[in-house]
Every structure is written in C-alpha cells, then in structure tokens.
Amino acid sequence: MDEVKLERVKDPQGATETLMVTGSVTICEARDFRDALLATLEEVSEVRVDVSAISGIDLTGLQLLCSAHQSALRRGKNLHVYDGGNATFREAANGAGFQRHTGCPQDRACSCIWVEGES
C-alpha cells in the first residue's frame, strides 16, 4: 500500500480549502487523516476533500469522512468529497454500504457526501 499524503491547498479568496489526499487511507493513517480534516474545518467555512488520487481506503477512512461531514454540519460549515471518478474510492464506498439515496437523519441540509456522490 502507498503511504498517505495529505496536502492542504487554499483557494485564492481563502474561503475554501482543498485537502488533497493521495496514497492509501487506512486505520494506520487514521490519526493523521482525522487531524488534517479537523484542522481544515477549523480554519475555513468550506472544505473540499479530493480523494481522486487515492490508491486505497478502508472502512476507517470512510467513517472519518462521514464524521467530518457531520462535524461540518454541526459547525454550520460545508464539506464536499471530490472523487474524480476514482474507482478505488467508489468501490470501497459501495462495498461498505455507504452509497445511498438519502442522507442520514442529521443531514437536514441534504448535503450527504454519500448521496449521488460528487464526481
């Protein structure tokens, strides 16, 4: 498995930040991934997590994305996942049962990252 790399990139206006994720996101990298998600959410109102270049993700990584989205909602912020059609990400999300037609009960804003996933 490839080592995970997490890179934060701010847009020129500073309102949105992209967390670029490459490599493999597994339980071994959970702390670093969680810390990067939380730090990004602390600093901007809109976060885009780009997983288009990941080579692997396990259930822990998927759960962290879901938890980060719920944290963003509680803080009145937005979190979006961009997968760029990455088959590895989509297969992992589908295989773990994350893809759905409606969001969870906490998703009153209808912004669930697992509904009709962004591409």
DSSP file (Angstrom, degrees, kcal/mol; ACC not computed):
  #  RESIDUE AA STRUCTURE BP1 BP2  ACC     N-H-->O    O-->H-N    N-H-->O    O-->H-N    TCO  KAPPA ALPHA  PHI   PSI    X-CA   Y-CA   Z-CA
    1    1 A M              0   0    0      0, 0.0     2,-0.2     0, 0.0    55,-0.0   0.000 360.0 360.0 360.0 146.5    0.0    0.0    0.0
    2    2 A D        -     0   0    0      1,-0.1    22,-1.7     3,-0.0     2,-0.1  -0.530 360.0-105.7 -80.0 144.6    1.1    3.5   -0.8
    3    3 A E        -     0   0    0     -2,-0.2     2,-0.2    20,-0.2    22,-0.1  -0.456  40.5-110.9 -67.1 139.9    1.9    5.9    2.1
    4    4 A V        -     0   0    0     20,-0.3     2,-0.4    19,-0.2    19,-0.2  -0.481  29.8-164.5 -75.1 142.3   -0.8    8.5    2.6
    5    5 A K  E     -A   22   0A   0     17,-2.5    17,-2.3    -2,-0.2     2,-0.5  -0.999   1.0-166.1-127.6 130.3    0.0   12.1    1.7
    6    6 A L  E     +A   21   0A   0     -2,-0.4     2,-0.4    15,-0.2    15,-0.2  -0.971  10.2 176.0-121.1 119.6   -2.2   15.0    2.9
    7    7 A E  E     -A   20   0A   0     13,-2.4    13,-3.5    -2,-0.5     2,-0.5  -0.987  18.4-148.3-129.2 127.8   -1.8   18.4    1.4
    8    8 A R  E     -A   19   0A   0     -2,-0.4     2,-0.4    11,-0.2    11,-0.2  -0.816  15.0-174.7 -96.9 131.1   -3.9   21.5    2.1
    9    9 A V  E     -A   18   0A   0      9,-3.0     9,-3.3    -2,-0.5     2,-0.3  -0.980  11.1-150.6-129.4 118.8   -4.5   24.0   -0.7
   10   10 A K  E     -A   17   0A   0     -2,-0.4     7,-0.2     7,-0.2     5,-0.0  -0.635  18.4-122.4 -86.7 143.8   -6.3   27.3   -0.2
   11   11 A D    >   -     0   0    0      5,-2.5     3,-1.3    -2,-0.3    -1,-0.1  -0.452  34.3-103.2 -75.6 160.8   -8.2   28.9   -3.0
   12   12 A P  T 3  S+     0   0    0      0, 0.0    -1,-0.1     0, 0.0    -2,-0.0   0.805 122.2  50.8 -57.7 -31.7   -7.1   32.5   -3.8
   13   13 A Q  T 3  S-     0   0    0      3,-0.0    -3,-0.0     1,-0.0    -2,-0.0   0.681 103.0-133.8 -81.2 -17.1  -10.1   34.0   -2.0
   14   14 A G  S <  S+     0   0    0     -3,-1.3    -1,-0.0     2,-0.3     3,-0.0   0.446  78.4 104.6  83.4  -0.2   -9.4   32.0    1.2
   15   15 A A  S    S+     0   0    0     29,-0.1    31,-1.3     1,-0.1    30,-0.7   0.782  79.6  43.4 -83.8 -27.3  -13.0   30.8    1.8
   16   16 A T  E     - b   0  46A   0     29,-0.1    -5,-2.5    28,-0.1     2,-0.4  -0.915  64.2-168.8-120.6 144.2  -12.5   27.3    0.5
   17   17 A E  E     -Ab  10  47A   0     29,-2.1    31,-2.5    -2,-0.4     2,-0.5  -0.997  11.6-146.0-131.7 139.7   -9.6   24.9    1.2
   18   18 A T  E     -Ab   9  48A   0     -9,-3.3    -9,-3.0    -2,-0.4     2,-0.8  -0.895   3.1-153.3-104.7 130.4   -9.0   21.6   -0.6
   19   19 A L  E     -Ab   8  49A   0     29,-2.8    31,-2.2    -2,-0.5     2,-0.5  -0.901  16.1-153.6-100.3 106.3   -7.5   18.7    1.3
   20   20 A M  E     -Ab   7  50A   0    -13,-3.5   -13,-2.4    -2,-0.8     2,-0.5  -0.704  10.8-166.7 -83.8 124.1   -5.7   16.7   -1.3
   21   21 A V  E     +A    6   0A   0     29,-2.7    32,-0.7    -2,-0.5     2,-0.3  -0.957  12.6 167.6-117.4 122.6   -5.4   13.0   -0.3
   22   22 A T  E     +Ab   5  53A   0    -17,-2.3   -17,-2.5    -2,-0.5    32,-0.2  -0.893  44.5  24.8-128.3 161.7   -3.1   10.6   -2.1
   23   23 A G  E    S- b   0  54A   0     30,-1.1    32,-3.2    -2,-0.3    33,-1.1  -0.584 105.0 -30.5  87.4-151.2   -1.9    7.1   -1.3
   24   24 A S  E     - b   0  56A   0    -22,-1.7     2,-0.8    31,-0.2   -20,-0.3  -0.924  47.0-155.2-114.9 126.2   -3.8    4.7    0.9
   25   25 A V  E     + b   0  57A   0     31,-2.8    33,-2.2    -2,-0.5    36,-0.4  -0.865  35.6 146.1-102.5 105.2   -6.0    5.8    3.8
   26   26 A T    >   -     0   0    0     -2,-0.8     3,-1.6    31,-0.2     4,-0.4  -0.697  67.0 -81.7-128.8-179.1   -6.3    3.0    6.3
   27   27 A I  G >  S+     0   0    0      1,-0.3     3,-1.0    -2,-0.2     4,-0.4   0.804 124.8  64.2 -56.1 -29.5   -6.6    2.6   10.1
   28   28 A C  G 3  S+     0   0    0      1,-0.2    -1,-0.3     2,-0.1     3,-0.2   0.807 109.9  37.1 -65.1 -29.5   -2.8    3.1   10.3
   29   29 A E  G <> S+     0   0    0     -3,-1.6     4,-2.6     1,-0.1    -1,-0.2   0.299  85.9 109.6-102.4   6.8   -3.2    6.7    9.0
   30   30 A A  H <> S+     0   0    0     -3,-1.0     4,-2.9    -4,-0.4     5,-0.2   0.874  76.0  50.1 -55.9 -44.6   -6.4    7.4   10.8
   31   31 A R  H  > S+     0   0    0     -4,-0.4     4,-2.7     1,-0.2    -1,-0.2   0.933 113.3  45.1 -62.7 -45.8   -5.0    9.9   13.3
   32   32 A D  H  > S+     0   0    0      2,-0.2     4,-2.2     1,-0.2    -1,-0.2   0.911 115.5  47.6 -64.5 -41.9   -3.2   12.0   10.6
   33   33 A F  H  X S+     0   0    0     -4,-2.6     4,-2.4     2,-0.2    -2,-0.2   0.932 113.5  47.6 -64.9 -45.9   -6.3   11.9    8.4
   34   34 A R  H  X S+     0   0    0     -4,-2.9     4,-2.7    -5,-0.2     5,-0.2   0.932 112.3  49.6 -59.8 -47.5   -8.6   12.9   11.2
   35   35 A D  H  X S+     0   0    0     -4,-2.7     4,-2.5    -5,-0.2    -1,-0.2   0.894 111.3  49.0 -61.0 -40.9   -6.2   15.7   12.4
   36   36 A A  H  X S+     0   0    0     -4,-2.2     4,-2.0     2,-0.2    -1,-0.2   0.904 112.1  48.7 -66.5 -41.3   -6.0   17.1    8.8
   37   37 A L  H  X S+     0   0    0     -4,-2.4     4,-2.3     2,-0.2    -2,-0.2   0.946 114.7  44.5 -62.9 -48.3   -9.8   17.1    8.4
   38   38 A L  H  X S+     0   0    0     -4,-2.7     4,-1.9     1,-0.2    -2,-0.2   0.902 112.5  51.0 -65.0 -41.8  -10.4   18.8   11.7
   39   39 A A  H  X S+     0   0    0     -4,-2.5     4,-1.1    -5,-0.2    -1,-0.2   0.902 111.5  48.2 -63.2 -40.2   -7.7   21.4   11.2
   40   40 A T  H >X S+     0   0    0     -4,-2.0     4,-1.5     1,-0.2     3,-0.5   0.926 110.5  50.9 -66.4 -44.0   -9.0   22.3    7.8
   41   41 A L  H 3< S+     0   0    0     -4,-2.3    -1,-0.2     1,-0.2    -2,-0.2   0.832 106.2  57.1 -62.0 -32.1  -12.6   22.5    9.2
   42   42 A E  H 3< S+     0   0    0     -4,-1.9    -1,-0.2     1,-0.2    -2,-0.2   0.846 111.5  41.3 -65.0 -34.0  -11.3   24.9   11.9
   43   43 A E  H << S+     0   0    0     -4,-1.1     2,-0.3    -3,-0.5    -2,-0.2   0.714 115.8  31.6 -95.8 -22.7   -9.9   27.4    9.5
   44   44 A V     <  -     0   0    0     -4,-1.5   -28,-0.1     1,-0.1   -29,-0.1  -0.903  62.4-132.6-136.2 163.3  -12.4   27.7    6.6
   45   45 A S  S    S+     0   0    0    -30,-0.7    33,-2.7    -2,-0.3     2,-0.4   0.657  95.0  45.5 -89.0 -16.5  -16.1   27.5    6.1
   46   46 A E  E     -bc  16  78A   0    -31,-1.3   -29,-2.1    31,-0.2     2,-0.4  -0.984  65.9-174.1-134.0 124.8  -15.9   25.3    3.0
   47   47 A V  E     -bc  17  79A   0     31,-2.7    33,-2.7    -2,-0.4     2,-0.5  -0.953   7.2-166.2-120.3 133.8  -13.8   22.2    2.7
   48   48 A R  E     -bc  18  80A   0    -31,-2.5   -29,-2.8    -2,-0.4     2,-0.7  -0.980   8.4-157.3-117.2 120.4  -13.3   20.1   -0.4
   49   49 A V  E     -bc  19  81A   0     31,-3.3    33,-3.0    -2,-0.5     2,-0.8  -0.881   7.8-156.8-100.5 114.3  -11.7   16.7    0.2
   50   50 A D  E     +bc  20  82A   0    -31,-2.2   -29,-2.7    -2,-0.7     3,-0.3  -0.811  25.9 161.6 -97.1 106.4  -10.1   15.5   -3.0
   51   51 A V  E >   +     0   0A   0     31,-2.6     3,-1.5    -2,-0.8    32,-0.2   0.112  39.8 113.7-106.7  18.6   -9.7   11.7   -3.0
   52   52 A S  E 3  S+     0   0A   0     30,-0.5    -1,-0.2     1,-0.3    31,-0.1   0.697  79.8  44.3 -66.0 -18.8   -9.3   11.4   -6.8
   53   53 A A  E 3  S+b   22   0A   0    -32,-0.7   -30,-1.1    -3,-0.3    -1,-0.3   0.235  81.9 124.5-111.8  13.7   -5.7   10.2   -6.4
   54   54 A I  E <   -b   23   0A   0     -3,-1.5   -30,-0.2   -32,-0.2    34,-0.2  -0.425  44.1-161.7 -72.9 151.1   -6.1    7.7   -3.5
   55   55 A S  E    S+     0   0A   0    -32,-3.2     2,-0.3     1,-0.4   -31,-0.2   0.455  73.5   0.4-107.4  -5.5   -4.9    4.1   -4.1
   56   56 A G  E     -b   24   0A   0    -33,-1.1   -31,-2.8   -55,-0.0    -1,-0.4  -0.918  53.9-175.5-174.8 151.0   -6.8    2.6   -1.2
   57   57 A I  E     -b   25   0A   0     -2,-0.3   -31,-0.2   -33,-0.2     2,-0.2  -0.950  12.0-157.8-153.9 136.7   -9.2    3.4    1.6
   58   58 A D     >  -     0   0    0    -33,-2.2     4,-2.0    -2,-0.3     3,-0.3  -0.449  43.0 -84.8-106.7-176.4  -10.6    1.2    4.3
   59   59 A L  H  > S+     0   0    0      1,-0.2     4,-2.7     2,-0.2     5,-0.2   0.851 125.9  57.5 -58.1 -37.3  -13.7    1.4    6.5
   60   60 A T  H  > S+     0   0    0      1,-0.2     4,-2.2     2,-0.2    -1,-0.2   0.924 106.8  48.0 -61.1 -45.1  -11.9    3.7    9.0
   61   61 A G  H  > S+     0   0    0    -36,-0.4     4,-1.7    -3,-0.3    -1,-0.2   0.899 112.6  48.5 -62.3 -41.5  -11.1    6.3    6.2
   62   62 A L  H  X S+     0   0    0     -4,-2.0     4,-2.1     1,-0.2    -2,-0.2   0.905 110.9  50.5 -65.3 -41.7  -14.7    6.2    5.0
   63   63 A Q  H  X S+     0   0    0     -4,-2.7     4,-2.8     1,-0.2    -2,-0.2   0.875 107.3  54.3 -64.5 -36.9  -16.0    6.6    8.6
   64   64 A L  H  X S+     0   0    0     -4,-2.2     4,-2.5     2,-0.2    -1,-0.2   0.887 107.2  50.6 -64.9 -38.3  -13.7    9.6    9.1
   65   65 A L  H  X S+     0   0    0     -4,-1.7     4,-2.1     2,-0.2    -2,-0.2   0.926 112.1  47.4 -62.4 -44.4  -15.1   11.3    6.0
   66   66 A C  H  X S+     0   0    0     -4,-2.1     4,-2.2     1,-0.2    -2,-0.2   0.928 113.2  47.9 -62.8 -45.9  -18.7   10.7    7.3
   67   67 A S  H  X S+     0   0    0     -4,-2.8     4,-2.4     1,-0.2    -1,-0.2   0.884 109.9  52.6 -63.1 -39.9  -17.8   12.0   10.7
   68   68 A A  H  X S+     0   0    0     -4,-2.5     4,-2.4     2,-0.2    -1,-0.2   0.890 108.3  51.4 -63.8 -38.8  -16.0   15.1    9.3
   69   69 A H  H  X S+     0   0    0     -4,-2.1     4,-2.3     2,-0.2    -2,-0.2   0.928 110.8  47.5 -63.8 -44.1  -19.2   15.9    7.2
   70   70 A Q  H  X S+     0   0    0     -4,-2.2     4,-2.1     1,-0.2    -2,-0.2   0.887 111.3  51.4 -64.5 -38.3  -21.3   15.6   10.4
   71   71 A S  H  X S+     0   0    0     -4,-2.4     4,-1.4     2,-0.2    -1,-0.2   0.904 109.0  51.4 -62.7 -41.4  -18.9   17.9   12.3
   72   72 A A  H  <>S+     0   0    0     -4,-2.4     5,-3.2     1,-0.2     4,-0.4   0.927 108.8  50.7 -61.7 -45.3  -19.0   20.4    9.5
   73   73 A L  H ><5S+     0   0    0     -4,-2.3     3,-1.4     1,-0.2    -1,-0.2   0.916 108.1  52.1 -59.7 -44.2  -22.8   20.4    9.6
   74   74 A R  H 3<5S+     0   0    0     -4,-2.1    -1,-0.2     1,-0.3    -2,-0.2   0.809 112.1  47.3 -62.1 -29.4  -22.8   21.0   13.3
   75   75 A R  T 3<5S-     0   0    0     -4,-1.4    -1,-0.3    -3,-0.3    -2,-0.2   0.395 117.4-111.3 -92.8   2.4  -20.5   24.0   12.9
   76   76 A G  T < 5S+     0   0    0     -3,-1.4    -3,-0.2    -4,-0.4     2,-0.2   0.797  78.7 124.0  72.7  27.5  -22.5   25.5   10.0
   77   77 A K      < -     0   0    0     -5,-3.2     2,-0.4    -6,-0.2    -1,-0.3  -0.643  57.7-119.0-114.8 172.5  -19.8   24.7    7.5
   78   78 A N  E     -c   46   0A   0    -33,-2.7   -31,-2.7    -2,-0.2     2,-0.4  -0.924  21.0-176.1-117.4 139.5  -19.7   22.7    4.3
   79   79 A L  E     -c   47   0A   0     -2,-0.4     2,-0.3   -33,-0.2   -31,-0.2  -0.994   6.9-178.9-133.7 127.6  -17.6   19.6    3.4
   80   80 A H  E     -c   48   0A   0    -33,-2.7   -31,-3.3    -2,-0.4     2,-0.5  -0.935  17.5-143.1-124.9 147.1  -17.6   18.1    0.0
   81   81 A V  E     -c   49   0A   0     -2,-0.3     2,-0.6   -33,-0.2    37,-0.4  -0.950  10.2-164.4-111.8 128.5  -15.8   15.0   -1.3
   82   82 A Y  E     +c   50   0A   0    -33,-3.0   -31,-2.6    -2,-0.5   -30,-0.5  -0.955  14.8 169.6-111.4 119.4  -14.5   15.0   -4.9
   83   83 A D    >   -     0   0    0     35,-0.8     3,-2.5    -2,-0.6     6,-0.2   0.556  31.0-144.5-107.2  -9.3  -13.6   11.6   -6.2
   84   84 A G  T 3  S-     0   0    0      1,-0.3    35,-0.1    34,-0.1     3,-0.1   0.742  71.7 -59.5  54.9  24.3  -13.0   12.4   -9.8
   85   85 A G  T 3  S+     0   0    0     33,-0.3     2,-0.4     1,-0.2    -1,-0.3   0.630  81.9 175.0  80.2  13.4  -14.4    9.0  -10.8
   86   86 A N    <>  -     0   0    0     -3,-2.5     4,-2.4     1,-0.2    -1,-0.2  -0.374  20.1-158.4 -59.6 111.6  -11.8    7.1   -8.7
   87   87 A A  H  > S+     0   0    0     -2,-0.4     4,-2.8     1,-0.2     5,-0.3   0.844  88.5  57.9 -63.6 -35.6  -12.9    3.5   -9.0
   88   88 A T  H  > S+     0   0    0    -34,-0.2     4,-1.9     2,-0.2    -1,-0.2   0.935 110.6  42.6 -60.5 -47.0  -11.0    2.5   -5.9
   89   89 A F  H  > S+     0   0    0    -35,-0.2     4,-2.6     2,-0.2     5,-0.2   0.942 116.1  47.7 -64.9 -48.3  -12.9    5.1   -3.7
   90   90 A R  H  X S+     0   0    0     -4,-2.4     4,-2.6     1,-0.2     5,-0.2   0.888 111.8  49.5 -63.4 -40.3  -16.2    4.3   -5.3
   91   91 A E  H  X S+     0   0    0     -4,-2.8     4,-2.8     2,-0.2    -1,-0.2   0.898 111.9  48.9 -66.2 -39.5  -15.8    0.5   -4.9
   92   92 A A  H  X S+     0   0    0     -4,-1.9     4,-1.8    -5,-0.3    -2,-0.2   0.927 113.4  46.5 -65.1 -44.4  -14.8    0.9   -1.3
   93   93 A A  H  <>S+     0   0    0     -4,-2.6     5,-2.8     2,-0.2     6,-0.7   0.915 116.7  44.3 -64.9 -43.0  -17.8    3.2   -0.5
   94   94 A N  H ><5S+     0   0    0     -4,-2.6     3,-1.3    -5,-0.2    -2,-0.2   0.931 112.7  51.3 -66.0 -45.5  -20.2    0.9   -2.3
   95   95 A G  H 3<5S+     0   0    0     -4,-2.8    -1,-0.2     1,-0.3    -2,-0.2   0.812 110.6  48.9 -62.6 -31.5  -18.7   -2.3   -0.8
   96   96 A A  T 3<5S-     0   0    0     -4,-1.8    -1,-0.3    -5,-0.2    -2,-0.2   0.478 117.1-113.4 -87.7  -2.8  -19.0   -0.8    2.7
   97   97 A G  T < 5S+     0   0    0     -3,-1.3    -3,-0.2    -4,-0.4    -2,-0.1   0.713  77.9 127.3  81.9  20.8  -22.6    0.2    2.1
   98   98 A F      < +     0   0    0     -5,-2.8    -4,-0.2    -6,-0.2    -5,-0.1   0.852  42.8  91.5 -80.7 -34.7  -22.0    4.0    2.2
   99   99 A Q        +     0   0    0     -6,-0.7     2,-0.3    -9,-0.1    16,-0.2  -0.395  58.1 160.0 -64.4 136.0  -23.6    4.9   -1.1
  100  100 A R  B     -d  115   0B   0     14,-1.5    16,-0.8    -2,-0.1     3,-0.1  -0.905  50.7-124.2-149.8 173.1  -27.3    5.8   -0.5
  101  101 A H  S    S+     0   0    0     -2,-0.3     2,-0.3     1,-0.2    -1,-0.1   0.698  96.6  27.5 -96.8 -25.0  -30.3    7.6   -1.9
  102  102 A T  S    S-     0   0    0     12,-0.0    -1,-0.2     1,-0.0    14,-0.0  -0.955  84.4-111.3-134.6 155.5  -31.0    9.8    1.1
  103  103 A G        -     0   0    0     -2,-0.3    -2,-0.1     4,-0.2    -1,-0.0  -0.153  43.1 -82.9 -77.3 176.3  -28.7   11.2    3.8
  104  104 A C    >   -     0   0    0      1,-0.1     3,-1.9     2,-0.0    -1,-0.2  -0.238  49.8 -94.8 -72.7 168.2  -28.7   10.3    7.5
  105  105 A P  T 3  S+     0   0    0      0, 0.0    -1,-0.1     0, 0.0    -2,-0.1   0.780 125.0  58.7 -58.0 -27.4  -31.2   11.9    9.9
  106  106 A Q  T 3  S+     0   0    0      1,-0.2     2,-1.8     2,-0.1     3,-0.3   0.644  83.6  88.6 -75.2 -13.5  -28.6   14.5   10.9
  107  107 A D    X   +     0   0    0     -3,-1.9     3,-1.4     1,-0.2     5,-0.2  -0.441  41.7 149.2 -87.6  65.1  -28.3   15.7    7.2
  108  108 A R  T 3   +     0   0    0     -2,-1.8    -1,-0.2     1,-0.3    -2,-0.1   0.694  69.7  60.3 -70.3 -18.1  -31.1   18.3    7.3
  109  109 A A  T 3  S-     0   0    0     -3,-0.3    -1,-0.3     0, 0.0    -2,-0.1   0.442 106.3-126.6 -88.2  -0.5  -29.3   20.3    4.6
  110  110 A C  S <  S+     0   0    0     -3,-1.4    -2,-0.1    -6,-0.2    -3,-0.0   0.923  72.7 125.0  54.4  48.4  -29.4   17.4    2.1
  111  111 A S        +     0   0    0    -42,-0.0   -32,-0.1   -31,-0.0    -1,-0.1   0.115  27.8 157.6-121.4  19.8  -25.7   17.6    1.6
  112  112 A C    >   -     0   0    0     -5,-0.2     3,-0.9     1,-0.2   -46,-0.0  -0.187  40.2-142.2 -52.0 131.6  -24.7   14.0    2.4
  113  113 A I  T 3  S+     0   0    0      1,-0.2     5,-0.3   -48,-0.1    -1,-0.2   0.611  98.3  55.3 -72.4 -11.8  -21.4   13.1    0.8
  114  114 A W  T >  S+     0   0    0      3,-0.1   -14,-1.5   -16,-0.1     2,-0.6   0.530  83.9  94.5-100.0  -8.1  -22.7    9.6    0.0
  115  115 A V  B <  S-d  100   0B   0     -3,-0.9   -14,-0.2     1,-0.3     3,-0.1  -0.761 113.4 -22.6 -88.9 122.1  -25.8   10.6   -1.9
  116  116 A E  T 3  S-     0   0    0    -16,-0.8    -1,-0.3    -2,-0.6     3,-0.1   0.915  97.9-124.1  44.6  54.1  -25.2   10.7   -5.7
  117  117 A G    <   -     0   0    0     -3,-0.5    -3,-0.1     1,-0.1    -1,-0.1   0.212  19.0-105.1 -33.6 139.1  -21.5   11.1   -5.0
  118  118 A E              0   0    0    -37,-0.4   -35,-0.8    -5,-0.3   -33,-0.3  -0.376 360.0 360.0 -64.1 143.1  -19.8   14.1   -6.5
  119  119 A S              0   0    0    -37,-0.1    -1,-0.1   -36,-0.1   -37,-0.1   0.378 360.0 360.0-126.6 360.0  -17.5   13.3   -9.4
